[in-house]
Amino acid sequence: MFKIELILGKADVGVVQTLIEGLDNAYSMMGTSRISDDNYRMTLQATSFCLKELISVILSCMLQGNVKSFLVTTWED
């Protein structure tokens, strides 16, 4: 399992969530929290089976300017 943390602007949270939801079971949403006035942290959990597809969508969002940064770490159950 992997934990993925995305840093997003306030206006980008809904956009990124909609794009990621289209992956069907590629992830589990663990939550979104505000970290400053215009920055939010979205936390996802994904299996190694889905990771490549999920990272591809995240990178696409980053290139479009919807994701400021992301971090992938291993996750123990």
N, C-alpha and C positions, 0 to 999 in steps of 0.2 A: 504494500500500500504506500501511497505517496500523499503528502500534504502539500497543497499549492496555495500560496498566498499572493494575491494580486493587489496592487495599489492602483486605485482608480480615482478619477475626479467624480464629483457628485453627479454630474450630468451623464457620466459614462456607465454608472452602475446598472441601470436598466438595459442599456444597449448590450453590454457584455453578458449579462445574465440571460437575455433572450437568445443570443448566439450560442451560448454554452448549453442552454436547455435543449437546443435542437439536436444534441448528440445522443439523446436517449440512453440513459443509464451509464454514461461514460464517467460519471462522477457523482458524488454526494455533496450537496451544499451544506457547509457547516456553519455558515453565517456571514453577515456583513456588518462591520462596525465602523463608526466614524473615528478617525484618528487625528483630524484637524479640521479647520473650517471647510476646506474643499477637497479633502483626501479621505478616502474610505479604503478599508481592507476587506477584501472578499476572500474567504477561506473555503477551499474545496478539498475533497478527499477522492483519490482515484486509484484504481488498481493498475498494475503494470500493463495489463492487457489493453487498457484504454488510454494510457498515458500519451502515446505518440499522437493520437488523433486530438486529444485535448490540448496538448502543447501547440499543435499546428493551429488550432483556432485561437489560442491565446496570442501566439506570435502574429497572426493576421490582425487581431485587434490592436496589438501594440504598434504595428506598422501604420494602422489607420489613426493612431493617436488616442485610442480608447483605454489603453492600459499603460500606466506610467512605468511600472516595474513588476516583476514577479519573482518568486522564490519557490523552488521545489525541494522538499526534504523528504526523507523516508519517514514512514509513520508506522509505529508499532501498535497493534490492537491491544 
